[in-house]
């Protein structure tokens, strides 16, 4: 099965582009982020026409996550546990049947956190702390678990075009990177990094300053696999070419294949 994550940066503005990519890539399960629409405005018809079942956790104008699956979605649970009063639509968890049992997937849109001298950075770190706590609890179930999405964290200096440019950005601050490492160190595998040793492979290029044309990118979209899922990892990649198309998202899809 092919699993993919894609921050679409407004699903209504990019429905045609996402549909075109889905027809080419044919993923079985897709996590979408930054929908920027309420549930009832999500273009379900376009995706259902391709054979996808849809679970959506939307928010007006901002955030929003979804899980699309060619197999039935047995259960869908919105919102990351904890964080009383946090109404941001940033997390959606779903259980999907596979040939042998089930796989639990999550669509994740972690906070950006900028500027670092504001409450937004504290919210980012607290949100990632909540994610780590929940991920640890899920690992205790010893099930196939795929946590994928826009983590808004650059893991290492090799995952950005120039570390000096990003050193004061919330995406690259030591605290953010440490927060992601704490999640990985629970026992998760970065699917892309497990399959690719080469450096400077990116999933995001800003719209400003010709970042795409200069390949000034960063890798912030990740697929983390539990040991039970990582045992079945067959390959992973980044569909970089999508960024060069007409009216693209500033992110591109990241995917992995599991023999399950």
N, C-alpha and C positions, 0 to 999 in steps of 0.2 A: 504494500500500500504506500501511496505517496502522500506525505503530509507537507503542507506549505503554510507560510505566514506572509501577510502582505498588508502593510500600512498603506491604505489607498488615499488618504488625505482628501476625504469627501467622496463617499460612495456614489452620491447622486451625480456629481460632476464627472465621475470616471467609470460609470457603469459600462459603457461600451468598451473601454480599454480593459477593464477587468474581465469582461465576458470574452473578449478576444484572446486574452492570455489563458483563461481557463480552457478554451477550446484547443489551444496549442499544447499546454502543459499537462492537462488532464489529471490534476491532483484528486485524490479521493477525499481528503479532508483539508479544509482551508480555514485558517484563522485570519480574520480581517480586523483592522484597527483604524481608529480615527474616522469613524463613519460620518460624524457630524450631522446626525439626523435622529429623530425619534423612531421608535419601532414601526409605527404605522406608515412612515415615509420610506422605509427601507425597500429597495426595488426587488422584492422577493420573486416576482414573476419572471424576471430576466434570468435568475439563477435556477429557479425551479424548472424552467424550460430546458436547462442543461442536465437535469436529473439530480439536482442538489436539494436536500432538506436544509432548512435554515433555522438557526436559533440566534436571536438578536437581543442585545442589551444596548439600547440607544440612548442618546442624550441630545437635546436641542443645541445645535451650533457647535458643540464641542465633544471631544472624546467619542465614545461609542465603540463597541466590539461585537463581533459575530463569529459563529462557527457554521460552516457549510459542510455537508457530508453527503456523499453518494449512498451511504448506508443510513439506516434509521438512527435518529438521535433519541436514545432511550431516556435520558435525563439531562436537563440543562439548568444550571444554577448560576444566577448572576451575583455579582459583588464579591469582593474579597472579604473574608471574615475579619472582624475587628473594625477599628476606626469608626466608632459611633458618630453618626452624623455625616459621614463621608458619602455624599451622593454622586460622586463622579462615576460614570460608566466606564470602568477601566478593566474589568475582569469578568470573564464568562467561562464556566467550566461545563463540559459535556461528556457523557458516557456513550460510546459508540461500539456496537457489536462487530466483531471481526471473526475470521474463520475459527479461531480457537479462543473463545472467551470474549473479553471486551478490552478497549483501550480508553483511558480517560485523557481528555485533551483540555487545554485551557488557552483562550485567546487573551493576551496580556498587552495592555497599553500603560506602561509605567509613566509616572510624571516626569516632565522635562527637568524641572528643578531650578531653572534660571529665573532671575539672577541669584547667585549663591549667597548674597548678603540679604536675602529676603526670606520670608516664611515659606516660600515655595521650595527652597532647598531642604528645609527641615521636613516638609511634607513628603518630598521625594524619598528621603532616607527612612522616614517612618513607614511609608508605604512598602518599600522594599523589605523592611524588617517584618512587616505583616506577611508579605509574600513568602519570606523564608520560613516563618512559623507555620504557615499553612502547608507549604511544600514538605516540610518535615513530617507533619501529620499525615499527609497523603502517602509519603514513602513508607510509613508504617504498615500500610495496606498491602505492600509488596505486589503492586499491580503495574501493568504497562501504563506509563504516564508520560505525556508529551506536553511540556509547558512552552508555548511558542508565542512570539510576538515582538513588539517594539519595547525593549527594556530601557531604552534611552541611556545606555551605559556603553562606553567604549572600553572593552576589557583590558587591552594592553596598548603600549605605544605602537606596536606593529599593526594595530587595527585602525589607524588614522593616518592621513597623509602627512601631517606635521604636528607632533606632540606639543611643540611650543605654542602653536596657535590655539590649541585646545586646553592648555594647562589650567586656565582659570574658569573653564566652562563646567557647569554642573555635570555634564555627560562624562567628563574625564577626571573629575576631582578624585583624589585618593579615597575619600569616603564612599563615593558612588561605586568605584571599582571594587572596594573591599566588600560592599554590600552584595554585589553580584557574586564575588568569590565565595562568600559565606553560603549562598544558595548552591553553587556548584559543589562546594566541599561537603555538602550533605550526602553526595553520592550521584550527582547528575553529570551527564556527559553533554558537552557542546557538540551537537551533531556535525556542524560544518567543520569545526576545528579538528574533530576526530578523523575526518576524511581528507583534510587539506592542511599541509604543513606550510604552504606558501603564505607569505605575509602580504599586507596591503591589498586585501580583498574587501570590498566595501558593499554596504547595502543601502546607503543614503548619500545623496549629493544635494547640497543646498541649491535653491533656485538663484542665489545671488552670486555675483562676481565670477561667473563662468565656471563654477565648481565642477559641473559635469564635463565640460569641454577640457578642463585641465586635470581631470580625474582627482580632484580634491575631495575625497570622500571619507566616510567613516563606517565602521561596522557596528551597528547598534540593534539589529534585528537578529534574534537568536532562537534556536530550538534546543531546549534542554530535555534530555531523556533520562528517565529513571533506569536503574540497572536492568530491570526486566524488559524495558524497551530497547535500551542500548545493545543488548545481546542480539537483537535482530536487525541492527543497522546495516544497510547495504550500500548506501551512498548518500551524498548531500551536495547541494550546489546553490549558487546565487544566480538568478536570471537577470544579469546586468543589462542585457540589451534592451529590456523594457524601458529603462530610463531615457533612452534616446528617441522614443516614439513621441507622437504628437500629444500635447497636453498631458504629460506624465505626472504621476505622483513623484515626490522627492525621494521616496523609498522604492525598492524593488523586491520581488518575492525571494524568499529563502525557503528551501525545501529539503526534505530528506525522504529516503525510502526505507521502509521496515518490512521484513519478511514475516508478516503476521496475517 
